[in-house]
Amino acid sequence: MEVQVIFFGSITDITLDNSVVIDGCVDINSLVQTLIERYPALANKKYFVAVNQKMVHENSKLKMGDTVALMPPFSGG
């Protein structure tokens, strides 16, 4: 099952890319673990996760074709 992962802000400094396609992850936790294996510096980085443009704060199931975004903390003004 493929999902697209898009990166924003300072996370792109770690990944050196704006997006990747990841296969074989059934939920957010397994996806994050796969990303940390690929990009070890993510383990020490704070970020928010959104699935299909909705913020998630706990482990969620992923479906084929989902878009997951990793976004560094941000502040408004």
Buried (B, 14 or more C-beta within 10 A) or exposed (E): EEBEBBBBEEBBEBBEEEEBEBEEBEEBEBBBEBBBEEBEEBEEBEBBBBBEEEEEEEEBEBEEEBEBBBBBEEEEE
